[in-house]
């Protein structure tokens, strides 16, 4: 159980790094002996000697007085340049990692960590910090926003391993800009499925197809599964690494020519189709129609393709806003 949660936390950290850098960083489990518990990070296309290693110290259990505590055996602790610790709190109920994490160079941690003794009499290096990051302590300067993790790593790799920590901004969250969201969604759709873009080589879900598009703070991911009769999938938009909008869909499989017409229809009608609006497009004997209702906040609809008035394709969809503030 604990092992599965640790793997889930690592997967979410990998996602954070990938989302915030547009895939420019590669994250993997090293094969070298003694590094099995670490995550290695390097720039895509760079040589191996430029990689950095991160050990995730995580917790998901309720904490006494809101204090995050994590211990490491002193005698086997690896304190070297390019080795770092990530302290991550995972909320089991919300199934998400906290908005803030601690990124501590191993050399500094060795020097400032409290040394305690275990019940077996062994020396431990203890990380101890309040989960409420507004309470200042000796680890406060190592706090980073989770959404900025990948960008920090990229910057550090470009500067020879030096992390630049910024002061945390505690201002209130702002509302989602719906107009910007719609504009991004239309551009993302036109650049992925409608453009017949290639699926990623290593999709997150086994046997799926995965399309992605990023611009500014927005990130779009479309994951779907093809069967011999049906396909099913979902679109998700992240803003600053938070899932803010989503849509799920299920449709009929069609032939290559019909699929080409569908892509053309979705490209030409990107500002209307699958957004709760009604629209049509015709070309020769083919006719595409989308009967939608609602708005970007909460919508559903049915799209169809007919050939000489005979229906050959149908897709049902529904979606809306997940978060209204970030």
URQUIBEL-V911327 format. One record per backbone hydrogen bond with DSSP energy under -0.5 kcal/mol. NH is the residue of the N-H (numbers start at 1). CO is the residue of the C=O. E is the energy in kcal/mol with one decimal. If there is no record, write none. Layout:
NH_CO_E ; NH_CO_E
This chain:
5_1_-2.0 ; 6_2_-2.4 ; 7_3_-2.0 ; 8_4_-2.1 ; 9_5_-2.6 ; 10_6_-2.4 ; 11_7_-2.4 ; 12_8_-2.1 ; 13_9_-2.3 ; 14_10_-2.5 ; 15_11_-2.2 ; 16_12_-2.3 ; 17_13_-2.3 ; 18_14_-2.4 ; 19_15_-3.2 ; 20_16_-2.2 ; 21_17_-0.8 ; 21_18_-0.5 ; 22_18_-0.8 ; 23_18_-1.5 ; 24_21_-1.3 ; 26_42_-3.3 ; 28_40_-2.2 ; 30_28_-0.6 ; 35_32_-1.8 ; 38_35_-1.7 ; 39_54_-2.6 ; 40_28_-3.2 ; 41_52_-2.7 ; 42_26_-2.0 ; 44_24_-2.7 ; 46_43_-2.3 ; 50_47_-1.7 ; 51_48_-2.0 ; 52_41_-2.5 ; 53_82_-3.0 ; 54_39_-2.7 ; 55_84_-2.6 ; 56_37_-0.5 ; 56_54_-0.5 ; 57_55_-0.7 ; 57_86_-3.1 ; 58_56_-0.8 ; 59_88_-1.7 ; 66_63_-1.5 ; 67_64_-1.7 ; 68_66_-0.5 ; 68_129_-3.2 ; 69_67_-0.6 ; 70_127_-2.4 ; 72_125_-1.8 ; 74_123_-2.3 ; 76_73_-0.8 ; 77_73_-0.5 ; 77_74_-1.0 ; 79_77_-0.8 ; 80_78_-0.7 ; 83_80_-1.6 ; 84_53_-2.6 ; 85_104_-2.7 ; 86_55_-2.6 ; 87_85_-0.5 ; 87_102_-2.5 ; 88_57_-1.9 ; 88_86_-0.7 ; 90_59_-2.5 ; 90_88_-0.5 ; 91_89_-0.5 ; 91_96_-2.9 ; 92_90_-0.8 ; 95_91_-1.6 ; 96_91_-1.3 ; 98_89_-2.5 ; 101_144_-2.4 ; 102_87_-1.7 ; 103_101_-0.5 ; 103_142_-2.6 ; 104_85_-2.5 ; 104_102_-0.6 ; 106_83_-2.5 ; 109_105_-2.4 ; 110_106_-2.3 ; 111_107_-1.1 ; 112_108_-1.9 ; 113_109_-2.4 ; 114_126_-1.3 ; 116_114_-0.6 ; 116_124_-2.5 ; 118_122_-3.0 ; 121_118_-1.9 ; 124_116_-3.3 ; 125_72_-3.3 ; 126_114_-3.2 ; 126_124_-0.6 ; 127_70_-3.3 ; 127_125_-0.5 ; 128_126_-0.5 ; 129_68_-2.1 ; 131_66_-2.9 ; 133_131_-1.1 ; 135_132_-1.9 ; 136_134_-0.8 ; 140_137_-1.6 ; 142_139_-1.8 ; 143_140_-1.7 ; 144_101_-2.9 ; 146_99_-3.1 ; 148_145_-1.8 ; 149_146_-1.6 ; 152_148_-2.4 ; 153_149_-2.3 ; 154_150_-2.6 ; 155_151_-2.5 ; 156_152_-2.5 ; 157_153_-2.5 ; 158_154_-1.8 ; 159_155_-1.1 ; 160_157_-0.8 ; 161_156_-3.7 ; 162_156_-0.7 ; 163_161_-0.6 ; 165_163_-0.6 ; 170_168_-0.6 ; 176_324_-2.1 ; 178_176_-1.0 ; 181_177_-2.1 ; 182_178_-2.5 ; 183_179_-2.2 ; 184_180_-2.4 ; 185_181_-2.6 ; 186_182_-2.5 ; 187_183_-1.9 ; 188_184_-2.9 ; 189_185_-2.6 ; 190_186_-2.1 ; 191_187_-1.2 ; 192_188_-0.7 ; 192_189_-0.8 ; 194_189_-1.6 ; 195_192_-0.5 ; 196_193_-2.0 ; 197_192_-2.6 ; 200_210_-2.5 ; 208_205_-1.8 ; 209_224_-2.9 ; 211_222_-2.7 ; 213_220_-2.0 ; 215_218_-2.1 ; 218_215_-2.0 ; 219_238_-2.3 ; 220_213_-3.4 ; 221_236_-2.4 ; 222_211_-2.9 ; 223_221_-0.5 ; 223_234_-2.4 ; 224_209_-2.2 ; 225_232_-2.8 ; 227_230_-2.6 ; 231_251_-2.1 ; 232_225_-1.8 ; 233_249_-2.4 ; 234_223_-2.4 ; 235_247_-3.1 ; 236_221_-2.4 ; 237_245_-2.6 ; 238_219_-3.3 ; 239_242_-2.6 ; 240_217_-2.3 ; 242_239_-1.5 ; 244_237_-2.6 ; 244_242_-0.6 ; 245_237_-1.4 ; 246_320_-2.0 ; 247_235_-2.2 ; 248_318_-2.5 ; 249_233_-2.3 ; 250_316_-2.0 ; 251_231_-2.4 ; 252_314_-1.5 ; 253_229_-2.7 ; 259_255_-2.6 ; 260_256_-2.0 ; 261_257_-1.9 ; 262_258_-2.3 ; 263_259_-2.3 ; 264_260_-2.0 ; 265_261_-2.5 ; 266_262_-2.7 ; 267_263_-2.2 ; 268_264_-2.6 ; 269_265_-2.3 ; 270_267_-0.9 ; 272_269_-2.4 ; 273_269_-2.9 ; 275_272_-0.9 ; 277_272_-0.9 ; 279_290_-1.8 ; 281_288_-2.3 ; 283_286_-2.3 ; 286_283_-2.4 ; 287_306_-2.0 ; 288_281_-3.5 ; 289_304_-2.3 ; 290_279_-2.6 ; 291_302_-3.0 ; 292_290_-0.8 ; 293_300_-2.6 ; 295_298_-1.4 ; 298_295_-0.8 ; 299_319_-2.6 ; 300_293_-2.0 ; 301_317_-2.1 ; 302_291_-1.7 ; 303_315_-2.5 ; 304_289_-2.7 ; 305_313_-1.7 ; 306_287_-2.4 ; 307_310_-2.7 ; 308_285_-1.9 ; 310_307_-1.4 ; 311_309_-0.6 ; 312_305_-2.7 ; 313_305_-1.3 ; 315_303_-2.4 ; 316_250_-2.4 ; 317_301_-2.2 ; 318_248_-1.9 ; 319_299_-2.3 ; 320_246_-2.3 ; 321_297_-2.3 ; 322_244_-3.3 ; 323_244_-1.1 ; 326_174_-2.4
